[in-house]
Amino acid sequence: MSDMNIEVYYFEKGGPQNTDKALEVAKKYAQQFGVKDIIIASTTGMTAQKAKDVFDLDKFKLIIVTHSYFFGGPNKRQEFPEDLIESLKKEGLIVFSATHAFASIERSFRVSLKQWAPVELMAKYLRENFSQGVKVCMEIATMVSDAGLISNLEDDIICIGGTGRGADTVCLIKPATTSLFHELRVKAILAKPL
């Protein structure tokens, strides 16, 4: 990719009210850069449903990354309705649930032992110094890479994340697996909250 001149969209505040604009920004740059793989974090399915109406599924591969099962504790199996997961899969979206790359067992140590470990410290740094959505975009990029859901690690992907619910962050990323995280590159932050 040669030199780029891009406009970055900054939201005054993070949150779900930015979802439509974030998806619009993602589509614009996916078309401009010829990116086919669109990776979207979606907790309850709202962002996933909106995305399928924005992106032409004949031109783009939409990979929806949910929270892991029992993320909210042992009494809540999945925040994303499982009937909606099946419905979206039938429409051609890929819906993926796995251990969060930037949490995993380290989160258990932090919660139970009040002991921070390196990966969670990195996640905290990314959340506080860039945004929750930038952290999410980097995380879901590694998760789908580990799962083999993108065909080529040399091809850029567009990742969409947010602050809590909805979408407010869009990143152009050269993906990498978790074991090669040092090779992941956030090539451009296309939208984020201030």
C-alpha positions in Angstrom: 0.0 0.0 0.0 1.4 3.4 -0.9 1.1 6.7 0.9 -2.4 7.4 2.2 -4.4 10.5 2.8 -7.4 9.7 5.0 -10.0 11.5 7.0 -10.4 10.2 10.6 -13.8 10.5 12.1 -13.8 11.4 15.8 -16.8 11.0 18.0 -17.3 13.4 20.9 -18.3 10.5 23.2 -18.1 6.7 22.8 -21.1 4.5 22.7 -23.9 2.9 20.6 -25.2 6.2 19.2 -22.2 6.1 16.9 -22.8 2.7 15.4 -24.4 3.8 12.1 -21.6 6.3 11.4 -18.9 3.9 12.4 -20.3 1.3 10.0 -20.5 3.9 7.2 -16.8 4.8 7.8 -15.8 1.1 7.8 -17.6 0.5 4.5 -16.1 3.6 2.8 -12.6 2.6 3.6 -13.1 -1.1 3.0 -14.2 -0.1 -0.5 -11.4 2.4 -0.9 -8.7 0.0 0.2 -10.2 -3.2 -1.3 -10.6 -4.9 2.0 -12.9 -7.9 2.0 -12.7 -9.2 5.6 -14.7 -7.1 8.0 -14.4 -8.1 11.7 -17.1 -6.8 14.0 -17.4 -7.1 17.8 -21.0 -7.5 18.8 -22.2 -8.3 22.3 -25.9 -8.5 21.9 -26.3 -8.7 18.1 -27.4 -5.1 17.5 -24.2 -4.1 15.7 -24.2 -7.4 13.7 -27.7 -6.8 12.5 -26.9 -3.3 11.4 -23.7 -4.4 9.7 -25.5 -7.0 7.5 -27.7 -4.2 6.2 -24.7 -2.0 5.4 -22.3 -4.4 3.8 -23.1 -6.4 0.6 -22.5 -10.0 1.6 -21.5 -10.9 -2.0 -18.6 -8.5 -1.7 -17.5 -8.6 1.9 -17.0 -11.4 4.5 -18.5 -10.3 7.8 -17.1 -12.0 10.8 -19.0 -11.3 14.0 -17.0 -11.8 17.3 -19.2 -12.2 20.3 -18.3 -12.2 24.0 -17.1 -15.6 25.1 -19.7 -18.0 26.6 -20.3 -17.3 30.3 -18.4 -14.0 30.0 -20.8 -12.3 32.4 -20.6 -15.2 34.9 -21.9 -18.8 35.3 -25.5 -17.8 35.2 -25.5 -16.1 31.7 -24.6 -18.5 29.0 -24.3 -16.0 26.2 -25.3 -12.3 25.9 -25.8 -12.7 22.1 -29.1 -14.5 21.6 -28.3 -17.9 20.3 -31.3 -17.9 17.9 -30.0 -14.7 16.4 -26.5 -16.4 16.0 -28.2 -19.2 14.0 -30.2 -16.7 11.9 -27.1 -14.6 11.0 -25.2 -17.7 10.0 -28.0 -18.7 7.7 -27.7 -15.3 6.1 -24.0 -15.8 5.4 -22.3 -14.1 8.3 -19.7 -15.9 10.4 -20.4 -15.7 14.1 -17.5 -16.6 16.3 -17.2 -17.0 20.1 -13.9 -17.7 21.8 -11.7 -16.9 24.8 -10.8 -13.2 24.7 -7.2 -12.9 23.6 -6.4 -10.0 26.0 -8.0 -11.6 29.0 -8.1 -15.4 29.2 -6.7 -16.9 32.4 -5.0 -13.7 33.4 -8.4 -12.1 34.1 -9.1 -14.8 36.6 -5.9 -14.0 38.5 -6.7 -10.3 38.5 -10.2 -10.9 39.8 -9.4 -13.6 42.3 -5.9 -12.7 43.5 -6.0 -9.0 42.8 -2.9 -9.6 40.7 -2.3 -7.9 37.3 -0.4 -9.8 34.6 1.2 -8.5 31.4 -1.5 -9.1 28.9 -4.2 -7.5 31.0 -1.9 -4.6 31.7 -1.5 -4.1 28.0 -5.2 -4.2 27.5 -5.7 -1.6 30.3 -3.1 0.6 28.6 -4.8 0.4 25.2 -8.2 1.1 26.7 -7.0 4.2 28.7 -4.6 5.7 26.2 -6.4 5.0 22.9 -9.9 3.8 23.5 -11.9 0.7 24.5 -12.7 0.2 20.8 -9.0 0.3 19.6 -8.2 -2.4 22.2 -11.2 -4.4 21.0 -10.2 -4.1 17.3 -6.7 -5.4 18.1 -8.0 -8.2 20.2 -10.6 -9.4 17.7 -8.0 -9.2 14.9 -5.8 -11.8 16.8 -8.8 -14.0 17.7 -10.0 -14.4 14.1 -6.4 -15.0 13.0 -5.9 -17.7 15.6 -9.2 -19.4 14.4 -8.2 -19.3 10.8 -11.3 -17.3 9.9 -9.3 -14.9 7.6 -7.7 -16.5 4.6 -4.4 -14.6 4.5 -2.4 -12.8 7.2 -0.9 -10.6 4.5 -4.2 -9.0 3.6 -5.5 -6.0 5.6 -8.7 -6.3 7.5 -11.1 -3.7 8.9 -12.0 -4.2 12.5 -15.0 -2.5 14.2 -15.3 -2.2 18.0 -16.9 -0.1 20.6 -17.2 1.2 24.1 -19.6 -1.1 26.0 -22.3 -1.5 23.4 -22.5 -0.5 19.8 -19.6 0.6 17.5 -17.5 3.7 17.7 -14.1 2.6 16.5 -12.9 1.5 13.1 -9.3 0.3 12.4 -7.4 -0.8 9.3 -5.2 -3.7 10.6 -2.6 -6.0 9.3 -3.6 -9.0 11.3 -1.5 -11.5 13.3 -2.1 -14.4 15.5 -1.7 -14.1 19.3 1.6 -15.9 19.2 2.9 -13.4 16.6 1.2 -10.4 18.2 4.3 -8.3 17.8 3.7 -8.4 14.0 0.1 -7.0 14.2 -0.1 -3.4 12.8 -2.8 -0.9 13.3 -2.2 0.7 10.0 -4.9 3.4 10.5 -7.4 4.4 13.1 -10.3 5.5 10.9 -12.8 6.4 13.6 -12.7 6.5 17.4 -14.1 8.5 20.3 -12.1 11.4 21.6 
